[in-house]
């Protein structure tokens, strides 16, 4: 892909899937017959699941049994992440027939070009503040009700990621009003940037902080060479969906999880 061309939506969807796998890689992972096993004790399901990247040669029952052994030894329940790219192609139907329950659909959205982004227009008392991985994981974990084990695993994953960690607070510094307004991180791979962990304290939601943060993060990524963007969102989160659509993101594909009976 050259600077003069833009990826099609299917091409960008595939790039977003690959970049998302790289950005969410925990230290605890291994492979079995073409399947990628992620065994982090963290909260994010994408860091503690199986990604069926290749069809492999083992019969499905044997492959599932080996995955079950690995997850039983590590602690997390066995989850398979099902995407349009999962192999074999009929894996979802076969798991459903075996009684595996469907969990937590997620939507991957993309913005084909970062040209034409409006400026973030941060108020005078507000700035984008970079924070280290441990501080970031602690802050996001507090907003999401994560356990100390989950927070520690998140910090470990961010610090060890092959995709350089860049996490930020949208921070107000006015007297009597200092504190976190919203938080998020960018994961830059080539000219593609992912937005992750966008969160706002409950008392401050609906005031435009997340939108200003996202624009500031995309601007930050654009200055580092990003030309396209992706993110993942719960499609039932109506405020987040409305925000991302206003920012020019469109649906690329959906994925979900299957849990062993």
ChimeraX attribute file (.defattr): number of C-alpha atoms within 10 A of each C-alpha:
attribute: neighborCount
match mode: 1-to-1
recipient: residues
	/A:1	6
	/A:2	6
	/A:3	7
	/A:4	5
	/A:5	7
	/A:6	14
	/A:7	14
	/A:8	10
	/A:9	16
	/A:10	11
	/A:11	11
	/A:12	21
	/A:13	22
	/A:14	16
	/A:15	16
	/A:16	26
	/A:17	18
	/A:18	12
	/A:19	20
	/A:20	23
	/A:21	15
	/A:22	15
	/A:23	24
	/A:24	22
	/A:25	21
	/A:26	25
	/A:27	18
	/A:28	14
	/A:29	15
	/A:30	13
	/A:31	14
	/A:32	17
	/A:33	14
	/A:34	16
	/A:35	20
	/A:36	19
	/A:37	23
	/A:38	27
	/A:39	27
	/A:40	26
	/A:41	20
	/A:42	23
	/A:43	18
	/A:44	14
	/A:45	19
	/A:46	21
	/A:47	25
	/A:48	28
	/A:49	25
	/A:50	27
	/A:51	24
	/A:52	24
	/A:53	17
	/A:54	16
	/A:55	16
	/A:56	15
	/A:57	9
	/A:58	12
	/A:59	9
	/A:60	15
	/A:61	10
	/A:62	10
	/A:63	15
	/A:64	18
	/A:65	11
	/A:66	14
	/A:67	21
	/A:68	17
	/A:69	11
	/A:70	18
	/A:71	21
	/A:72	13
	/A:73	9
	/A:74	15
	/A:75	12
	/A:76	18
	/A:77	14
	/A:78	23
	/A:79	26
	/A:80	30
	/A:81	22
	/A:82	22
	/A:83	20
	/A:84	14
	/A:85	14
	/A:86	19
	/A:87	18
	/A:88	14
	/A:89	15
	/A:90	9
	/A:91	17
	/A:92	22
	/A:93	10
	/A:94	13
	/A:95	19
	/A:96	14
	/A:97	10
	/A:98	12
	/A:99	12
	/A:100	18
	/A:101	14
	/A:102	18
	/A:103	14
	/A:104	14
	/A:105	15
	/A:106	17
	/A:107	20
	/A:108	21
	/A:109	25
	/A:110	26
	/A:111	23
	/A:112	20
	/A:113	16
	/A:114	18
	/A:115	11
	/A:116	6
	/A:117	14
	/A:118	12
	/A:119	11
	/A:120	15
	/A:121	11
	/A:122	16
	/A:123	9
	/A:124	9
	/A:125	12
	/A:126	18
	/A:127	17
	/A:128	19
	/A:129	13
	/A:130	17
	/A:131	17
	/A:132	14
	/A:133	21
	/A:134	16
	/A:135	15
	/A:136	24
	/A:137	24
	/A:138	19
	/A:139	20
	/A:140	22
	/A:141	20
	/A:142	14
	/A:143	15
	/A:144	13
	/A:145	11
	/A:146	19
	/A:147	14
	/A:148	13
	/A:149	11
	/A:150	19
	/A:151	24
	/A:152	17
	/A:153	22
	/A:154	28
	/A:155	19
	/A:156	18
	/A:157	23
	/A:158	24
	/A:159	18
	/A:160	15
	/A:161	16
	/A:162	16
	/A:163	18
	/A:164	14
	/A:165	18
	/A:166	19
	/A:167	24
	/A:168	24
	/A:169	25
	/A:170	25
	/A:171	21
	/A:172	21
	/A:173	14
	/A:174	11
	/A:175	7
	/A:176	7
	/A:177	10
	/A:178	12
	/A:179	13
	/A:180	19
	/A:181	23
	/A:182	28
	/A:183	29
	/A:184	22
	/A:185	24
	/A:186	26
	/A:187	25
	/A:188	23
	/A:189	20
	/A:190	12
	/A:191	14
	/A:192	24
	/A:193	30
	/A:194	24
	/A:195	20
	/A:196	20
	/A:197	18
	/A:198	21
	/A:199	20
	/A:200	24
	/A:201	16
	/A:202	9
	/A:203	8
	/A:204	13
	/A:205	14
	/A:206	11
	/A:207	11
	/A:208	13
	/A:209	20
	/A:210	23
	/A:211	19
	/A:212	19
	/A:213	28
	/A:214	24
	/A:215	18
	/A:216	22
	/A:217	25
	/A:218	24
	/A:219	19
	/A:220	14
	/A:221	24
	/A:222	20
	/A:223	10
	/A:224	13
	/A:225	15
	/A:226	20
	/A:227	20
	/A:228	24
	/A:229	25
	/A:230	27
	/A:231	22
	/A:232	22
	/A:233	19
	/A:234	14
	/A:235	15
	/A:236	12
	/A:237	9
	/A:238	10
	/A:239	11
	/A:240	17
	/A:241	18
	/A:242	11
	/A:243	15
	/A:244	20
	/A:245	14
	/A:246	11
	/A:247	15
	/A:248	14
	/A:249	20
	/A:250	18
	/A:251	17
	/A:252	21
	/A:253	19
	/A:254	18
	/A:255	17
	/A:256	17
	/A:257	23
	/A:258	21
	/A:259	17
	/A:260	16
	/A:261	9
